[in-house]
Amino acid sequence: MSLIRQALMIPVAVVMLGVGAVAVQAEAPARQDVESFLEVTGFDVALESIRLSADAAPQMLGLEAKDFGSEWQRLVGEVFEKELMHNMALNILENTLTDELLTHAADFYASDLGQRLVQAENSSHLIEEDGVKSESGGQIVEGLKGINSPRVAILERLNAASGSEDSSLRSIQEVQIRFLMAAAWAGVVELQMDEPDLREAMRSQEADIRSNLRQSALEGAAYTYQAFSDAEMEDYAAALEHPKMKKVYELMNAVQYEVMADRFEVVAGRLREMQPSQDL
């Protein structure tokens, strides 16, 4: 599923110092149907890729993951355990996803084009080094702009249809706030501002963050979908623009970032047990 995962951006002002609930829906699908939905749409891999954002947690405190030595990887392995996050998502989706929405999305992603898209998205999600996509995608975008290719507009339409920019902006803010507040409660950090002031500080930086998100999403899409034709991308954009698919994406974005925020809160509590160190 084309849930473009953005690395958490850490504003300097914030370092110096939940996602809205989705109403329970009627006609909820059976758990095994939700399991199949996760697989056919590729959302199970998108969830797994959340662990790749883990290193952003120490950065919010002005540290680096390497400062904690080998203990950091152990912590990440425990807190961002694949099956644990998978079950969290399943539990939420059982109570929020309707049979109608599940069937609509699953039918598209089960098609030939849909499965090729999922394969490309899954491979892109699990790239360990974000710089690879950014650099390669940026080069592709520059090349497309150099020849005035209509593909840039198609990719922008695709990203707009998925709602990734607004969702990512809100979620980045919420994940950071929940992490920092949890870290403060755990005694890991002493904040220089209370929660309302923290939120206001983040809102003051929204324009820059939104611009960065838009560019990052464009580069990511250019990299991920480079093997697809313009016509296929237009078909995909049209599919994402369908009202039912938009509802599915709103829900998937909310679930993805709720799982991320929850896991970051757990990391905040566990950091109190750890001290920055160096492996000998």
N, C-alpha and C positions, 0 to 999 in steps of 0.2 A: 504494500500500500504506500502511496506516495506521501507519507508523513515526513516531510523534510526536517530532519532533526538538526537544530541549530545548537552549536556549542554555546554554553552560557557566557554572556559577555559580562565582564567584571569592571564596572566603572570605578575609576580611581577614587572618586568622592565617596563611594559606598564602602570601599575597603578601608578608608580612613575613618572612618567612623570613629484558601486553596481554590485552587481551581474551583470555579463555581459548581455546585452540585447539580447533577442532571436529574430531572424528575423521573420517577419510576414510571415505566410504560406498561400498558396492557399487552397481552398476547406475547409474553416474553418467550424466546426460543429455548429449547432444551439445552443443557450444558454441552452435550456432544455436538450439537449444531453450532454452538458458539466456538467450540474447539476447531471444527472444520472451517468456520469463517476466518479464524485467526490464520490458519494455514493457507487457505486459498487466496486471501488478500495480501499475505506477507506481513500482516501486522505482528505476528509472533516474532519475526526477526527484528522489526522496528523496536519492539519492547526489549529484546535482548541487547540491542545496540545502546540502550540507556546507560549501560555500564561504561561506555566510552566517554561519557560526560563526567564521570566521577572525579577526575583530576581537577575539575573546576572548583570543587569544594575547598581544598586548601588555598586556592588562589583568592577566594573571597576573604580569607583571613590574612592575605599578604604573604602566604607561604607557597611552596611547591610540593607536589606529591613526593618527589625524591627526597625531601627533607625528612620524611618519616621512614626512609629506608625500606627494607623488605616487608615491614609490618603493614605498609600501605596496601600492597597488593593482596595481602591476606584479608585485610578489612574489606576491600572492594569485592573480593571473591565471596565473602560471607553476606555482605549487605545487598549486593546487586546480583544475587544468585538467580540464575535463569528461571528455574521452576517456581521460585517464590514470586517473582514479578509476573510470571505467566498466570499464576493462580489469582493474584491480586486483580489483574485485568479481567479474568474470567468472572470473578465474583461481581465486579462492577457491571460488566456487560450483560450478565444474566438478568439484571434488574433494570437495565436501561435500553437495551437494544430490542426492537420489535422484530417479529418474523418478517414483516413487510420490508423493513429496511435491510435486514440481513440478506433476504433473498435477492433484492435489487442489486446490492453491491456484489454479492457472491456470483450472480449470473454474469456480470461484466468481467470480473477478474478470472472466472473460469473459462472465458473465451480464449481463443488462440492469442489474440493481441494482449488480453489481460494477463495471461500466464507469462508471456515474454516480458511484459512490463514488470511483473512481480519479480521475475528472475533478475532483471537489471537492477531493480530497487533493492532487493536483498543483498546483492553483491556490493552496492554502493553504501548501504547502511553499515556494513561490517568492516569497512576500511578503517584500520586503526589510526592512521595519520590523516587528520582533517586537511592538512596542507596539500595533500595529493589532489584531492578534489578541487580545492580552491585554486591551486596553481594551474592545473590542467583545464578546469572549467573556465577560468579566467582567460586563458589563451584561446579557447574555443570561441568564447563570446567576442573577444577582440577581433578574431578572424571573421566572424559572422558580420560584425558591424562594419568591418573594412570593405566587405563586398555588398553592403546594404541588404543583407539577407532578411527575408520576412520571418525567419525562424526565431529571431530574438523576440519579436512581438508574440509569436505563438507560445514560447516558453514563459513569457510574462503572463500571458492569458492563463496558461496552465497553473502557474503558481497562485494567481489571484483566485482561480476556481477552487483550489484546495484550502483557501483561507489560512495559509501557513503564516503569513506576515502578522496579521492581527493576533492570531492564536499564540504564535511564538513570543510576540512582544508582551502580552499579558502573562504568559506562563513564565518567561524569563524573570519578570518582576516578582511573581508570586513565589517561584522556587527560591530566589535569592532571599526574599524577606523571610520566608519560613525557615530557611537554613540559618540565617543570621540570628533570628529570634530564638531558635532552638539552641544554637551555640551559646547565646547569652544566658539562657536559662540553665544550661549545663555548666556554666562557669568557664567556658572555653575562651570567650572574648567579652570584653566590656564595651558595649556600644556607647557612642558619644551622642546618640539621638534616640528618641523613642520611636515606636512603630509608625505613627502618623507622619513624623518628620522624615523618616526613612522612605516612606512611600512618596512623599512630595519630592524628595531628592531624586528618586528614580523617574518620576514623571517629568522632571525638568530636563532629563536626558533622552526623552522618548524620540525626538526628531533624529538624533544621531543614531540611536539604536535601530530605529525603523529603516533608515537608509542602509545601514550595515546589513540588516536582515534581508532587505530586498536584493542587494548585490550578492550576498552569500547564497540566497535561494536561486538566483539566476545562474550563478556559476555551478551550483550543485546540479541543477536540472540539465544544464548544457553537458556536463560530464556524464551524468547518469543515463541520459537518453540519446547519446551521440550516435548509437547504431540504428535509431528509428527515423523513419521518413517524416517530412513535414506533415504529410497527410495523416499519418498515424498519430502524430502529436495533436493535430486538430481534432481527430476522433476522440482522443483521450481527454482533451480539454472539454469537449462537448459532453462527454460522459460525466466529468466532474461537476459540470455546471447544472446537471439535473437536480431539481429540488431534493429528491430523496438521497442522492449521493452527497449533497452538501450537508444534509443532516447527519449522515453517517460520518463524514469527516469532522464535523463539529464534535461529535461524540468521541471519535478516535483521538482527536487532538486533546480533548479534556482528559481522557483516560491515560494517555501517554504521559502527560505532564503531572497528573495526580500521582501516578506511580513514581515518577521522578522526584517530585517534592517530598513524598513520604520517605523515600530511600535517603534523600539528602538530610532529612530531619534525623533519621537514625544515625547517619554518619556524624552529624553534629554531636550527638550524645556520646558516641564512641570515641571521638577525638580527645575527650577529657582523659581517657585511659592511656593515650599515646603521647609521647614526647618527640619533637623533631630530633632526628639522629642521623648518623652516617654509617653505612655498612663498612666494616673493616675488611 
